[in-house]
């Protein structure tokens, strides 16, 4: 009995010594690790995270169409996985994460005294414009209302599967800022949340006007350069203004730096880049999004009960800031899923603020899952149809349609099978676009690298019946997946199209010269 007590006492002492040593290790390195040049990397255990739980997170990503997942804790990357054919070194469109970046730039400009008071009227920023539908409510709309997406403008861009009609109309307009300015008011500013990418585009235009340089140039000097971000791309409107509500392309590791800036209260390497109150507004949001418990502030979403703060882009482009566990996570992807499922997995992986004992089995499993994610899984393919020879090399042309597809040609019998499509011009005075490249017929994608401004495409195909051929096309940097089914009947083809944005179409084409 006494021996058992002594053994238990010795075990307790050993545990206390281990805890004390962990605390001493943390206390010895209290200063933030700044990833300006690059992120330092660490084993999960050294940062108090369980590698087996992170392996489960990688599997979660595989089943929820992620393109990448990155987790940093205590300033060091403990997980960085890409899902083939997406690969390291690729930028990814961040969609509405752009709003959080523009919000950050507004905060920086406000601190510098360049953008003026946030309660100043929006219409005063463009005195030369004669906006339509001006009433007392529109005159009362301020910069802060744009930042909080409660401008009161009439705008249809629901956070559901419904089409974002107002955003699409803005895209078709020759003057995006004018289109937004001319919208009628649906309610008083501040009366309620209404998601509005147009309002954010106006913020980008205001930022450019007030600072004297365009939004991208201002970002490069005041935000990206201090954080060590050197490689971004940003879509522009017809006037050349960087799009305020979406359109930014970033590397996942650079996205994490934006989250890390907020995690550290707007400070970076001893410099207060962002006003200290700006992250505090994000961490104490006041605008009810009317989506469960979600709240909104300055372009960021929050789940207050989980102490989770997110920059959110369509199809789950995410920067997740978790101050309680000193963690930032970044995800890029192609499909929506509940935020809580992701956040809970990250939080549950953080077992301790101090280092954990080495876990050889968990680490081996994590390494195996990360390696497996980087290798494309071959899909099943049916035997080639006899029709392959009959349709190969023929160009099928389509009448004018809303998706802009002009023609398609497949060559399925060549030593290197290929496709070629032509699309209507993206702008009123633009040229017809031609996309061509290899197509995989063995269940694996073939990648066509970027050609000028056209996307990086991964394409594969398979016969689904004697006369129907399926093509799956992935735009790797944009996360867009399009599935075509072409059913051939002599000189005609019936084409059905569906993508992961909810776009669907049926077209009929015929062989043409």
Protein Blocks (a to p, Z undefined) as FASTA:
>chain_A
ZZmmmmmmmmmmmmmmmmmmmmmmmmmmmbccdfklpccdddfklnopafklmmmmmmmm
mmnopabdcddeehiafbdcdddfbdehiacdekjmmmmmmmmmmmmmmmnopnopfkbc
fklmmmmbccehiafklmmpcfklmmnopnopacdddfbfbdcfklmmmmmpmblklmmm
mpccfbdehkaccddfklmmmmmmmmmmmnopafklmmmmmmmmmnopabdcddddfkop
acfkgoiacdfklmmmmmmmmmnnopaehiafbafklmmmmmmcfbdghiajacceehia
cdfknopacdddehhiacdddfknopacddddfbdcdfklmmmmmmmmmmbfbdcdddfk
lmmmmmmmmmmmmpccddddddddfklmmmgopacdddddfkopabdcddfkbmbdcddd
ddddfbfklccddddddddfehpacddddehjbccdddddddfbfkbccdddddfknopa
cddddddehjbccdddddfeopacdddddddZZ
